[in-house]
Amino acid sequence: MDKNRLDYLDFLKVFMAIFIVTVHVALAYAPGIWWFYKSSPEDDWLLVYYQIINPIAMALFFLLSAYFFPASFDKKGAKKFMKGKLIRVGVPFIAGVFLLIIPLHFFYHLQFRDCGYTTLYSYTWNMFFGIGGDANACHDRWLDIWPDLKVAHLWFLQHLLIYASIYTLIRLLVRKKEHIFLGSPSNVKIVAFILVLTTITFAMRTKFPLDYWNGFLGAIQMEYANVPKYALFVILGVLLYRTDWLTTFPIRRGMIWLGFGFILLLTTLFGYEYIPFFLASGEFSLNTFLWTLWDCFMTVSLGIGLIVLFREGSRYLYKGFRQFSQNTYGVYLFHVPIVVFVQYFFRDLSEPIYVRFLIECIVSVLISFAFTHFIRKSKTVRKFI
């Protein structure tokens, strides 16, 4: 099998992308948290769904993306590697901010505020970038931080470009490939990684609560409480490429880890009210440590299990599924405006909240893949996504 392009990892990305779409659908109904379109009634479980599923999916996205850093760098060298990242990540990020994110923020501004700046130009400079605007001019229930300079889901592209730059710098300084020191996969090594992950993440979460987003250096959007987890998954992805863990990890052990991860996940989603340390963060406490430990065990267990599951199950997938995987990146880029459009379209739907949520999820996923498939027919677009 070609190690540079393992189909089952692409298929897993499709799976993760679908869940990313659903968590952003959930935000419209989640209490106490901002989104481009807010609906009523609100539902606590949908907030929990977002808080649990989103960081798991993003951690796996980082791992799978970083896994291919070494192969790309080995083949292209530093200059072409970074040029490729700037084209495939940097350009979509800049274009996405101006063509997707700012119009979405402007839509939100018109729908949920009444404080002027009613042209796209005046809103962009005064409210989004905060150039000459009034910090006290506009406040609303969900978004009370000025300026509105938030890049939404495109933060992933920001971070990915930073990690690629750091990787390039390290490779240039070290001048040799990564050392292979992981050895063969074992439960002891996995638990050791989880404990290291827990310790570093816990240190960050004693200072920053979950769901606290801010612009590092004013522009790099990040949720500080989860940054250590994402960073270590990037490092793990890079190191795993130099091993055969992904292709040789025992099926039985992988399914055991998957089962353990699902038990933790289902317990969290449907029994969170009975977990005294659920989502604890923002202080140095036993509860913060216990939730971090639970969270890291759950994320790593599901990551191991899902990779093994897709590795073994990919042979049974419909061959046309590969075409879906080619659209995953585009789905991630474009799904947010599509989700907002779908939610606004169904704003008068009188069905129960979970029925609305399900309908909006299905429609948003289908349109996202169809739209990306359509625009990728252009050779120019395929250069970037």
GUNUNU-796542 format. One record per residue (C-alpha): residue in three letters; chain; x, z negated, y negated. Coordinates in steps of 0.25 Angstrom, whole numbers, plus 5000, padded with zeros to 4 digits. Example, Ala and Ser with C-alpha at 12.3 -4.5 7.8 and 13.67 -1.06 7.14 Angstrom:
2
(atom ala, A, (5049, 4969, 5018)),
(atom ser, A, (5055, 4971, 5004)),
This chain:
385
(atom met, A, (5000, 5000, 5000)),
(atom asp, A, (5005, 5003, 4986)),
(atom lys, A, (5009, 4990, 4980)),
(atom asn, A, (5008, 4996, 4966)),
(atom arg, A, (4993, 4998, 4967)),
(atom leu, A, (4985, 4989, 4977)),
(atom asp, A, (4971, 4994, 4977)),
(atom tyr, A, (4965, 4980, 4981)),
(atom leu, A, (4971, 4974, 4969)),
(atom asp, A, (4964, 4985, 4960)),
(atom phe, A, (4951, 4982, 4968)),
(atom leu, A, (4953, 4967, 4965)),
(atom lys, A, (4954, 4971, 4950)),
(atom val, A, (4941, 4978, 4951)),
(atom phe, A, (4935, 4965, 4957)),
(atom met, A, (4941, 4957, 4946)),
(atom ala, A, (4936, 4966, 4935)),
(atom ile, A, (4922, 4965, 4940)),
(atom phe, A, (4922, 4950, 4938)),
(atom ile, A, (4929, 4951, 4925)),
(atom val, A, (4917, 4960, 4920)),
(atom thr, A, (4907, 4949, 4926)),
(atom val, A, (4914, 4937, 4919)),
(atom his, A, (4912, 4945, 4905)),
(atom val, A, (4898, 4947, 4908)),
(atom ala, A, (4896, 4932, 4911)),
(atom leu, A, (4902, 4929, 4897)),
(atom ala, A, (4889, 4933, 4890)),
(atom tyr, A, (4882, 4922, 4897)),
(atom ala, A, (4893, 4912, 4897)),
(atom pro, A, (4890, 4900, 4887)),
(atom gly, A, (4901, 4895, 4877)),
(atom ile, A, (4910, 4908, 4879)),
(atom trp, A, (4911, 4920, 4870)),
(atom trp, A, (4908, 4934, 4874)),
(atom phe, A, (4905, 4947, 4867)),
(atom tyr, A, (4890, 4946, 4871)),
(atom lys, A, (4883, 4933, 4873)),
(atom ser, A, (4870, 4932, 4880)),
(atom ser, A, (4860, 4921, 4884)),
(atom pro, A, (4857, 4913, 4892)),
(atom glu, A, (4870, 4908, 4895)),
(atom asp, A, (4875, 4903, 4908)),
(atom asp, A, (4886, 4893, 4912)),
(atom trp, A, (4889, 4899, 4926)),
(atom leu, A, (4892, 4913, 4919)),
(atom leu, A, (4903, 4905, 4910)),
(atom val, A, (4909, 4899, 4923)),
(atom tyr, A, (4909, 4913, 4930)),
(atom tyr, A, (4917, 4918, 4918)),
(atom gln, A, (4926, 4906, 4917)),
(atom ile, A, (4930, 4907, 4932)),
(atom ile, A, (4930, 4922, 4936)),
(atom asn, A, (4937, 4927, 4924)),
(atom pro, A, (4950, 4920, 4925)),
(atom ile, A, (4951, 4923, 4940)),
(atom ala, A, (4949, 4938, 4938)),
(atom met, A, (4958, 4938, 4926)),
(atom ala, A, (4969, 4931, 4934)),
(atom leu, A, (4968, 4941, 4945)),
(atom phe, A, (4968, 4952, 4935)),
(atom phe, A, (4981, 4947, 4930)),
(atom leu, A, (4987, 4946, 4943)),
(atom leu, A, (4983, 4960, 4948)),
(atom ser, A, (4988, 4966, 4935)),
(atom ala, A, (5002, 4959, 4935)),
(atom tyr, A, (5004, 4962, 4950)),
(atom phe, A, (5006, 4977, 4946)),
(atom phe, A, (5016, 4973, 4934)),
(atom pro, A, (5028, 4974, 4943)),
(atom ala, A, (5025, 4987, 4950)),
(atom ser, A, (5022, 4994, 4936)),
(atom phe, A, (5035, 4988, 4930)),
(atom asp, A, (5043, 4992, 4942)),
(atom lys, A, (5038, 5007, 4941)),
(atom lys, A, (5038, 5009, 4926)),
(atom gly, A, (5048, 4999, 4920)),
(atom ala, A, (5046, 4990, 4908)),
(atom lys, A, (5043, 5001, 4898)),
(atom lys, A, (5033, 5009, 4905)),
(atom phe, A, (5027, 4996, 4911)),
(atom met, A, (5024, 4991, 4897)),
(atom lys, A, (5020, 5004, 4892)),
(atom gly, A, (5009, 5005, 4903)),
(atom lys, A, (5004, 4991, 4900)),
(atom leu, A, (5003, 4994, 4885)),
(atom ile, A, (4995, 5007, 4889)),
(atom arg, A, (4986, 5001, 4900)),
(atom val, A, (4985, 4987, 4894)),
(atom gly, A, (4989, 4987, 4879)),
(atom val, A, (4981, 4999, 4875)),
(atom pro, A, (4968, 4995, 4882)),
(atom phe, A, (4970, 4981, 4875)),
(atom ile, A, (4971, 4987, 4861)),
(atom ala, A, (4960, 4997, 4863)),
(atom gly, A, (4951, 4987, 4870)),
(atom val, A, (4952, 4977, 4858)),
(atom phe, A, (4948, 4988, 4848)),
(atom leu, A, (4938, 4996, 4856)),
(atom leu, A, (4932, 4985, 4865)),
(atom ile, A, (4935, 4971, 4860)),
(atom ile, A, (4933, 4972, 4845)),
(atom pro, A, (4919, 4980, 4846)),
(atom leu, A, (4915, 4969, 4856)),
(atom his, A, (4918, 4958, 4847)),
(atom phe, A, (4911, 4965, 4836)),
(atom phe, A, (4899, 4967, 4845)),
(atom tyr, A, (4899, 4952, 4847)),
(atom his, A, (4901, 4949, 4832)),
(atom leu, A, (4889, 4957, 4829)),
(atom gln, A, (4880, 4951, 4840)),
(atom phe, A, (4883, 4937, 4838)),
(atom arg, A, (4888, 4934, 4824)),
(atom asp, A, (4882, 4936, 4810)),
(atom cys, A, (4894, 4935, 4801)),
(atom gly, A, (4897, 4949, 4795)),
(atom tyr, A, (4909, 4958, 4800)),
(atom thr, A, (4898, 4968, 4805)),
(atom thr, A, (4907, 4980, 4805)),
(atom leu, A, (4917, 4983, 4817)),
(atom tyr, A, (4929, 4984, 4806)),
(atom ser, A, (4926, 4971, 4799)),
(atom tyr, A, (4924, 4963, 4812)),
(atom thr, A, (4936, 4969, 4818)),
(atom trp, A, (4945, 4964, 4807)),
(atom asn, A, (4938, 4952, 4801)),
(atom met, A, (4933, 4946, 4814)),
(atom phe, A, (4941, 4951, 4826)),
(atom phe, A, (4954, 4952, 4820)),
(atom gly, A, (4951, 4941, 4809)),
(atom ile, A, (4958, 4949, 4798)),
(atom gly, A, (4951, 4944, 4785)),
(atom gly, A, (4939, 4938, 4792)),
(atom asp, A, (4933, 4924, 4791)),
(atom ala, A, (4936, 4915, 4802)),
(atom asn, A, (4923, 4907, 4799)),
(atom ala, A, (4914, 4919, 4797)),
(atom cys, A, (4909, 4921, 4811)),
(atom his, A, (4906, 4911, 4822)),
(atom asp, A, (4897, 4912, 4834)),
(atom arg, A, (4894, 4904, 4846)),
(atom trp, A, (4904, 4910, 4855)),
(atom leu, A, (4915, 4915, 4847)),
(atom asp, A, (4921, 4906, 4836)),
(atom ile, A, (4935, 4910, 4835)),
(atom trp, A, (4940, 4919, 4824)),
(atom pro, A, (4944, 4930, 4824)),
(atom asp, A, (4937, 4937, 4836)),
(atom leu, A, (4951, 4942, 4841)),
(atom lys, A, (4948, 4942, 4856)),
(atom val, A, (4951, 4953, 4865)),
(atom ala, A, (4941, 4948, 4876)),
(atom his, A, (4945, 4953, 4890)),
(atom leu, A, (4956, 4962, 4885)),
(atom trp, A, (4965, 4949, 4884)),
(atom phe, A, (4969, 4953, 4899)),
(atom leu, A, (4976, 4965, 4893)),
(atom gln, A, (4983, 4957, 4883)),
(atom his, A, (4988, 4947, 4893)),
(atom leu, A, (4992, 4958, 4903)),
(atom leu, A, (5000, 4966, 4893)),
(atom ile, A, (5007, 4953, 4890)),
(atom tyr, A, (5010, 4950, 4904)),
(atom ala, A, (5015, 4964, 4906)),
(atom ser, A, (5024, 4962, 4894)),
(atom ile, A, (5030, 4949, 4900)),
(atom tyr, A, (5032, 4955, 4913)),
(atom thr, A, (5039, 4967, 4907)),
(atom leu, A, (5048, 4958, 4899)),
(atom ile, A, (5052, 4949, 4911)),
(atom arg, A, (5055, 4962, 4920)),
(atom leu, A, (5064, 4967, 4909)),
(atom leu, A, (5071, 4953, 4907)),
(atom val, A, (5072, 4951, 4922)),
(atom arg, A, (5076, 4965, 4926)),
(atom lys, A, (5071, 4964, 4940)),
(atom lys, A, (5058, 4963, 4948)),
(atom glu, A, (5051, 4950, 4950)),
(atom his, A, (5057, 4941, 4961)),
(atom ile, A, (5049, 4940, 4974)),
(atom phe, A, (5048, 4925, 4976)),
(atom leu, A, (5034, 4923, 4980)),
(atom gly, A, (5037, 4925, 4995)),
(atom ser, A, (5025, 4926, 5005)),
(atom pro, A, (5011, 4921, 5001)),
(atom ser, A, (5008, 4907, 5005)),
(atom asn, A, (4997, 4897, 5001)),
(atom val, A, (5008, 4887, 4996)),
(atom lys, A, (5013, 4898, 4986)),
(atom ile, A, (4999, 4901, 4982)),
(atom val, A, (4995, 4886, 4979)),
(atom ala, A, (5008, 4884, 4972)),
(atom phe, A, (5005, 4896, 4963)),
(atom ile, A, (4991, 4890, 4960)),
(atom leu, A, (4997, 4876, 4957)),
(atom val, A, (5007, 4883, 4947)),
(atom leu, A, (4995, 4891, 4941)),
(atom thr, A, (4987, 4878, 4940)),
(atom thr, A, (4998, 4870, 4933)),
(atom ile, A, (5001, 4881, 4923)),
(atom thr, A, (4986, 4884, 4920)),
(atom phe, A, (4983, 4869, 4919)),
(atom ala, A, (4994, 4867, 4909)),
(atom met, A, (4987, 4878, 4900)),
(atom arg, A, (4973, 4873, 4902)),
(atom thr, A, (4976, 4859, 4898)),
(atom lys, A, (4978, 4865, 4884)),
(atom phe, A, (4968, 4877, 4884)),
(atom pro, A, (4954, 4877, 4890)),
(atom leu, A, (4948, 4888, 4898)),
(atom asp, A, (4941, 4899, 4890)),
(atom tyr, A, (4949, 4896, 4878)),
(atom trp, A, (4954, 4910, 4873)),
(atom asn, A, (4963, 4912, 4861)),
(atom gly, A, (4972, 4922, 4856)),
(atom phe, A, (4987, 4919, 4859)),
(atom leu, A, (4995, 4923, 4847)),
(atom gly, A, (4982, 4927, 4841)),
(atom ala, A, (4979, 4939, 4849)),
(atom ile, A, (4982, 4937, 4864)),
(atom gln, A, (4969, 4932, 4870)),
(atom met, A, (4970, 4922, 4881)),
(atom glu, A, (4963, 4911, 4888)),
(atom tyr, A, (4975, 4901, 4889)),
(atom ala, A, (4969, 4893, 4900)),
(atom asn, A, (4970, 4904, 4910)),
(atom val, A, (4983, 4911, 4904)),
(atom pro, A, (4992, 4904, 4914)),
(atom lys, A, (4984, 4908, 4926)),
(atom tyr, A, (4984, 4923, 4921)),
(atom ala, A, (4999, 4923, 4918)),
(atom leu, A, (5002, 4917, 4932)),
(atom phe, A, (4994, 4927, 4939)),
(atom val, A, (5001, 4938, 4931)),
(atom ile, A, (5014, 4932, 4936)),
(atom leu, A, (5009, 4931, 4950)),
(atom gly, A, (5004, 4945, 4950)),
(atom val, A, (5018, 4950, 4946)),
(atom leu, A, (5025, 4942, 4957)),
(atom leu, A, (5015, 4946, 4968)),
(atom tyr, A, (5019, 4961, 4966)),
(atom arg, A, (5033, 4958, 4972)),
(atom thr, A, (5026, 4952, 4984)),
(atom asp, A, (5017, 4956, 4995)),
(atom trp, A, (5007, 4945, 4993)),
(atom leu, A, (4995, 4953, 4990)),
(atom thr, A, (4997, 4962, 5002)),
(atom thr, A, (5001, 4952, 5012)),
(atom phe, A, (4993, 4940, 5008)),
(atom pro, A, (4986, 4935, 5021)),
(atom ile, A, (4971, 4939, 5022)),
(atom arg, A, (4967, 4926, 5028)),
(atom arg, A, (4974, 4918, 5017)),
(atom gly, A, (4969, 4926, 5006)),
(atom met, A, (4954, 4924, 5011)),
(atom ile, A, (4957, 4909, 5011)),
(atom trp, A, (4962, 4909, 4997)),
(atom leu, A, (4950, 4918, 4993)),
(atom gly, A, (4940, 4909, 5000)),
(atom phe, A, (4946, 4897, 4993)),
(atom gly, A, (4946, 4904, 4979)),
(atom phe, A, (4931, 4908, 4981)),
(atom ile, A, (4927, 4894, 4985)),
(atom leu, A, (4934, 4889, 4972)),
(atom leu, A, (4927, 4900, 4964)),
(atom leu, A, (4913, 4898, 4969)),
(atom thr, A, (4914, 4883, 4968)),
(atom thr, A, (4918, 4885, 4953)),
(atom leu, A, (4907, 4895, 4950)),
(atom phe, A, (4896, 4888, 4957)),
(atom gly, A, (4901, 4874, 4957)),
(atom tyr, A, (4908, 4873, 4943)),
(atom glu, A, (4898, 4862, 4939)),
(atom tyr, A, (4903, 4853, 4950)),
(atom ile, A, (4918, 4855, 4947)),
(atom pro, A, (4922, 4844, 4937)),
(atom phe, A, (4935, 4851, 4932)),
(atom phe, A, (4928, 4865, 4931)),
(atom leu, A, (4935, 4873, 4920)),
(atom ala, A, (4942, 4861, 4915)),
(atom ser, A, (4953, 4865, 4905)),
(atom gly, A, (4958, 4862, 4891)),
(atom glu, A, (4964, 4848, 4894)),
(atom phe, A, (4975, 4841, 4903)),
(atom ser, A, (4966, 4836, 4913)),
(atom leu, A, (4963, 4835, 4928)),
(atom asn, A, (4951, 4844, 4927)),
(atom thr, A, (4959, 4855, 4920)),
(atom phe, A, (4969, 4854, 4931)),
(atom leu, A, (4959, 4854, 4942)),
(atom trp, A, (4952, 4866, 4936)),
(atom thr, A, (4965, 4874, 4934)),
(atom leu, A, (4969, 4871, 4949)),
(atom trp, A, (4955, 4876, 4954)),
(atom asp, A, (4955, 4888, 4945)),
(atom cys, A, (4969, 4892, 4949)),
(atom phe, A, (4966, 4890, 4964)),
(atom met, A, (4953, 4898, 4963)),
(atom thr, A, (4960, 4910, 4955)),
(atom val, A, (4972, 4911, 4964)),
(atom ser, A, (4964, 4909, 4977)),
(atom leu, A, (4954, 4920, 4973)),
(atom gly, A, (4966, 4929, 4968)),
(atom ile, A, (4972, 4928, 4982)),
(atom gly, A, (4960, 4930, 4989)),
(atom leu, A, (4954, 4942, 4981)),
(atom ile, A, (4967, 4949, 4982)),
(atom val, A, (4968, 4948, 4997)),
(atom leu, A, (4953, 4951, 4998)),
(atom phe, A, (4954, 4964, 4991)),
(atom arg, A, (4967, 4968, 4998)),
(atom glu, A, (4960, 4967, 5011)),
(atom gly, A, (4946, 4972, 5007)),
(atom ser, A, (4951, 4984, 4998)),
(atom arg, A, (4952, 4993, 5010)),
(atom tyr, A, (4937, 4992, 5012)),
(atom leu, A, (4934, 4995, 4997)),
(atom tyr, A, (4928, 5008, 4994)),
(atom lys, A, (4939, 5018, 4990)),
(atom gly, A, (4932, 5021, 4977)),
(atom phe, A, (4934, 5007, 4973)),
(atom arg, A, (4948, 5011, 4968)),
(atom gln, A, (4942, 5018, 4957)),
(atom phe, A, (4935, 5005, 4952)),
(atom ser, A, (4949, 4999, 4952)),
(atom gln, A, (4954, 5010, 4943)),
(atom asn, A, (4944, 5005, 4933)),
(atom thr, A, (4946, 4990, 4933)),
(atom tyr, A, (4955, 4990, 4921)),
(atom gly, A, (4945, 4998, 4913)),
(atom val, A, (4934, 4989, 4917)),
(atom tyr, A, (4942, 4977, 4912)),
(atom leu, A, (4944, 4983, 4899)),
(atom phe, A, (4930, 4989, 4896)),
(atom his, A, (4921, 4979, 4903)),
(atom val, A, (4919, 4969, 4892)),
(atom pro, A, (4912, 4979, 4882)),
(atom ile, A, (4904, 4984, 4894)),
(atom val, A, (4900, 4970, 4898)),
(atom val, A, (4895, 4967, 4883)),
(atom phe, A, (4888, 4980, 4883)),
(atom val, A, (4880, 4977, 4896)),
(atom gln, A, (4877, 4963, 4891)),
(atom tyr, A, (4872, 4968, 4878)),
(atom phe, A, (4864, 4979, 4885)),
(atom phe, A, (4857, 4968, 4894)),
(atom arg, A, (4855, 4958, 4883)),
(atom asp, A, (4840, 4958, 4885)),
(atom leu, A, (4840, 4957, 4900)),
(atom ser, A, (4831, 4946, 4904)),
(atom glu, A, (4836, 4943, 4918)),
(atom pro, A, (4842, 4930, 4922)),
(atom ile, A, (4856, 4928, 4917)),
(atom tyr, A, (4863, 4930, 4930)),
(atom val, A, (4855, 4943, 4933)),
(atom arg, A, (4860, 4948, 4919)),
(atom phe, A, (4874, 4944, 4922)),
(atom leu, A, (4874, 4951, 4935)),
(atom ile, A, (4868, 4964, 4929)),
(atom glu, A, (4878, 4964, 4918)),
(atom cys, A, (4889, 4962, 4927)),
(atom ile, A, (4885, 4973, 4936)),
(atom val, A, (4883, 4983, 4924)),
(atom ser, A, (4895, 4979, 4917)),
(atom val, A, (4904, 4981, 4929)),
(atom leu, A, (4898, 4994, 4932)),
(atom ile, A, (4899, 5000, 4918)),
(atom ser, A, (4913, 4994, 4917)),
(atom phe, A, (4918, 5002, 4929)),
(atom ala, A, (4910, 5014, 4926)),
(atom phe, A, (4915, 5015, 4911)),
(atom thr, A, (4930, 5013, 4915)),
(atom his, A, (4929, 5023, 4926)),
(atom phe, A, (4923, 5033, 4916)),
(atom ile, A, (4933, 5031, 4905)),
(atom arg, A, (4945, 5031, 4915)),
(atom lys, A, (4942, 5046, 4918)),
(atom ser, A, (4950, 5048, 4905)),
(atom lys, A, (4965, 5050, 4908)),
(atom thr, A, (4968, 5044, 4894)),
(atom val, A, (4959, 5031, 4898)),
(atom arg, A, (4966, 5030, 4911)),
(atom lys, A, (4980, 5029, 4904)),
(atom phe, A, (4975, 5015, 4899)),
(atom ile, A, (4965, 5010, 4909)),
